[in-house]
Amino acid sequence: AGWGAMDDDMEDYGFEYSDEEPEEEDVDIENQYYHAKESLENGDHAAALEGFAAVVDMQSAKGEWGFKALKQAVKIRYKMGQCGEMMEAYRDMLGTRRT
């Protein structure tokens, strides 16, 4: 067995780990965020709000994408004159902030 066999062993060993899943989850969350933002840019506030809510729901822990999604929801609700919903999203946003 030469170096080639050793490389094969290393590749197989690398596939036993599943530590890529959190990164994949982050990519899915990021994609959802930008999809929602695209809806916002196209003027579809309802789809944007749904998309940003999905971002928050997708996160297993409070994090950056959920914070950004809630911030967008606050801005949309403000523009739509939905003060009660805006304040609710704002309170949620403040709860996601990391110190």
C-alpha positions as CSV (number, residue, x, y, z in Angstrom):
1,A,0.0,0.0,0.0
2,G,1.4,3.3,-1.0
3,W,0.4,6.9,-0.5
4,G,-2.7,6.4,-2.7
5,A,-4.2,3.9,-0.2
6,M,-3.5,6.2,2.7
7,D,-5.3,9.1,0.9
8,D,-8.3,6.8,0.3
9,D,-8.4,6.0,4.0
10,M,-8.3,9.7,5.0
11,E,-11.1,10.5,2.6
12,D,-13.3,7.8,4.1
13,Y,-12.4,8.9,7.6
14,G,-13.4,12.5,6.7
15,F,-16.9,11.4,5.6
16,E,-17.6,9.9,9.1
17,Y,-18.0,13.4,10.5
18,S,-21.2,15.3,10.2
19,D,-19.9,18.6,11.4
20,E,-20.8,20.2,8.0
21,E,-24.5,20.1,9.0
22,P,-24.4,23.3,11.0
23,E,-22.7,25.1,8.1
24,E,-25.3,23.7,5.7
25,E,-28.0,25.0,8.1
26,D,-26.4,28.4,8.1
27,V,-26.4,28.4,4.3
28,D,-30.0,27.4,4.1
29,I,-30.9,30.2,6.6
30,E,-28.8,32.7,4.7
31,N,-30.5,31.7,1.4
32,Q,-33.9,32.1,3.0
33,Y,-33.0,35.5,4.2
34,Y,-31.9,36.7,0.8
35,H,-34.9,35.1,-0.8
36,A,-37.2,37.1,1.6
37,K,-35.2,40.2,0.9
38,E,-35.7,39.7,-2.8
39,S,-39.4,39.6,-2.2
40,L,-39.2,42.9,-0.3
41,E,-37.3,44.5,-3.2
42,N,-40.0,43.3,-5.6
43,G,-42.6,45.0,-3.4
44,D,-44.2,41.8,-2.0
45,H,-44.3,42.7,1.7
46,A,-46.5,39.7,2.6
47,A,-44.0,37.2,1.1
48,A,-41.1,39.1,2.6
49,L,-42.6,38.9,6.1
50,E,-43.3,35.2,5.7
51,G,-39.7,34.7,4.5
52,F,-38.2,36.6,7.3
53,A,-40.4,34.7,9.8
54,A,-39.1,31.5,8.3
55,V,-35.5,32.6,8.9
56,V,-36.3,33.1,12.6
57,D,-38.0,29.7,12.8
58,M,-35.1,28.0,11.0
59,Q,-32.5,29.0,13.6
60,S,-32.0,26.5,16.4
61,A,-30.4,29.3,18.5
62,K,-30.6,33.0,18.5
63,G,-28.2,34.4,15.9
64,E,-27.2,36.9,13.3
65,W,-29.7,35.9,10.6
66,G,-32.7,35.9,12.9
67,F,-31.7,39.3,14.2
68,K,-31.4,40.7,10.6
69,A,-34.7,39.1,9.6
70,L,-36.5,40.6,12.6
71,K,-34.9,44.0,11.8
72,Q,-36.3,43.8,8.3
73,A,-39.7,42.8,9.7
74,V,-39.7,45.9,12.0
75,K,-38.9,48.1,9.0
76,I,-41.6,46.5,6.8
77,R,-44.2,46.8,9.6
78,Y,-43.3,50.4,10.2
79,K,-43.7,51.3,6.5
80,M,-47.1,49.5,6.4
81,G,-48.3,51.4,9.5
82,Q,-48.7,48.2,11.5
83,C,-47.5,49.7,14.8
84,G,-48.6,46.8,17.1
85,E,-46.9,44.2,14.9
86,M,-43.9,46.4,14.5
87,M,-43.4,46.7,18.3
88,E,-43.8,42.9,18.7
89,A,-41.1,42.3,16.0
90,Y,-39.0,44.9,17.7
91,R,-39.2,43.2,21.1
92,D,-38.4,39.9,19.5
93,M,-35.4,41.5,17.8
94,L,-34.1,42.9,21.0
95,G,-34.3,39.4,22.5
96,T,-32.1,38.0,19.8
97,R,-29.3,40.4,20.3
98,R,-26.1,38.8,21.5
99,T,-24.1,40.6,24.2
